[in-house]
């Protein structure tokens, strides 16, 4: 765990490092956000924490989740209507000479992620289509 987080007493109010950037986010009891972490529209449930230098966007984090340092969750817009979110499906020119990128207005769909602990104690990330998770779409 980040040296600045170790040894602290948590409370029902979230503990947010002063170097973290937190916008439009909600926190449960006994939660913690580490140094230089960036959160945008994140819901973090009770007893969860994220260590230093992470970037998390448009994500719901369940109870008892531990998120490692330097983790990126939901870093950008992905074409959720396609079978794959791999770049080659919308940046074809970078992979196949002579192909166009084929970007269209549906490319910018926001990815929505949800994180919850598994029975082994590690976190599981699930992505949903924006229509199924419209309550989380900004």
C-alpha positions in Angstrom: 0.0 0.0 0.0 1.1 3.6 -0.6 3.3 4.8 2.3 1.0 7.8 2.8 -2.0 5.6 3.2 -0.5 3.1 5.6 -1.1 3.7 9.3 -4.1 6.0 8.9 -7.3 5.5 10.8 -10.3 5.6 8.3 -13.7 6.8 9.2 -17.2 7.0 7.7 -16.0 10.1 5.8 -13.8 9.3 2.8 -10.0 9.8 3.1 -8.8 11.6 0.0 -5.2 12.5 -0.5 -4.8 16.3 -1.1 -2.9 15.6 -4.4 -5.8 13.5 -5.8 -8.3 15.1 -8.4 -11.8 14.0 -7.7 -14.8 15.3 -9.7 -18.5 14.3 -9.7 -17.8 11.2 -7.5 -19.5 9.6 -4.5 -17.9 7.6 -1.7 -19.1 5.1 0.9 -17.9 4.7 4.4 -14.2 3.8 5.1 -13.1 4.6 1.6 -9.7 6.0 0.6 -8.2 7.6 -2.5 -4.4 7.7 -2.9 -2.0 10.3 -4.0 -2.1 11.7 -7.6 -5.2 9.6 -8.4 -7.7 11.0 -10.8 -11.4 10.1 -10.4 -14.2 11.4 -12.7 -17.8 10.3 -12.1 -16.9 7.4 -9.9 -19.0 5.7 -7.2 -17.0 3.9 -4.6 -18.8 1.7 -2.1 -17.9 1.1 1.6 -14.5 -0.3 2.5 -13.0 0.1 -1.0 -9.8 2.0 -1.8 -7.6 3.0 -4.7 -3.9 3.5 -4.2 -1.7 6.1 -5.9 -1.5 7.3 -9.5 -4.7 5.6 -10.7 -7.1 7.0 -13.3 -10.8 5.9 -13.1 -13.6 7.3 -15.2 -17.4 6.6 -15.3 -17.1 3.6 -13.0 -19.0 2.0 -10.1 -16.7 0.3 -7.6 -18.4 -2.2 -5.2 -17.7 -2.9 -1.5 -14.4 -4.3 -0.3 -12.5 -3.6 -3.6 -8.7 -2.9 -3.6 -7.5 -1.1 -6.7 -3.7 -1.2 -7.3 -1.4 1.7 -8.0 -1.2 3.1 -11.5 -4.4 1.4 -12.7 -6.5 2.9 -15.5 -10.2 2.0 -15.6 -12.4 3.1 -18.5 -9.7 5.5 -19.9 -11.6 6.6 -23.0 -14.4 6.3 -25.4 -14.7 2.9 -27.1 -17.2 1.6 -29.7 -19.4 -0.5 -27.4 -21.7 -1.7 -30.2 -18.9 -3.8 -31.8 -17.8 -7.3 -31.0 -14.3 -6.0 -30.1 -13.0 -2.7 -28.6 -9.6 -3.3 -30.2 -8.2 -0.3 -32.0 -7.9 -2.1 -35.4 -11.8 -2.0 -35.7 -11.8 1.8 -35.7 -8.2 2.8 -36.4 -7.7 0.5 -39.5 -5.2 2.8 -41.2 -2.7 2.2 -38.4 -2.8 -1.6 -39.0 -3.8 -2.1 -42.7 -2.2 0.1 -45.5 -4.8 1.8 -47.6 -7.7 1.3 -45.2 -9.7 4.2 -43.8 -10.4 4.6 -40.2 -14.2 4.5 -40.6 -14.9 6.7 -37.7 -18.5 7.7 -37.3 -20.8 9.3 -34.8 -21.4 6.1 -33.0 -17.7 5.7 -32.1 -17.9 8.0 -29.2 -20.2 5.9 -27.0 -19.0 6.0 -23.4 -17.9 2.7 -21.9 -19.4 2.0 -18.5 -17.5 -0.2 -16.1 -18.6 -1.8 -12.8 -16.1 -3.4 -10.4 -17.0 -5.8 -7.6 -15.0 -8.3 -5.6 -14.8 -12.0 -6.5 -14.9 -14.9 -4.1 -11.1 -15.0 -4.3 -10.9 -11.4 -3.0 -9.6 -9.9 -6.3 -11.7 -7.4 -8.2 -13.6 -8.2 -11.3 -14.3 -5.6 -14.0 -17.4 -5.8 -16.2 -18.2 -3.4 -19.1 -21.7 -2.8 -20.1 -23.2 -1.3 -23.2 -24.3 2.4 -22.5 -28.0 1.5 -23.0 -27.9 -1.1 -20.3 -26.2 1.3 -17.9 -27.8 4.6 -19.0 -28.1 5.8 -15.4 -24.3 6.0 -15.2 -23.8 7.8 -18.5 -23.0 11.5 -18.1 
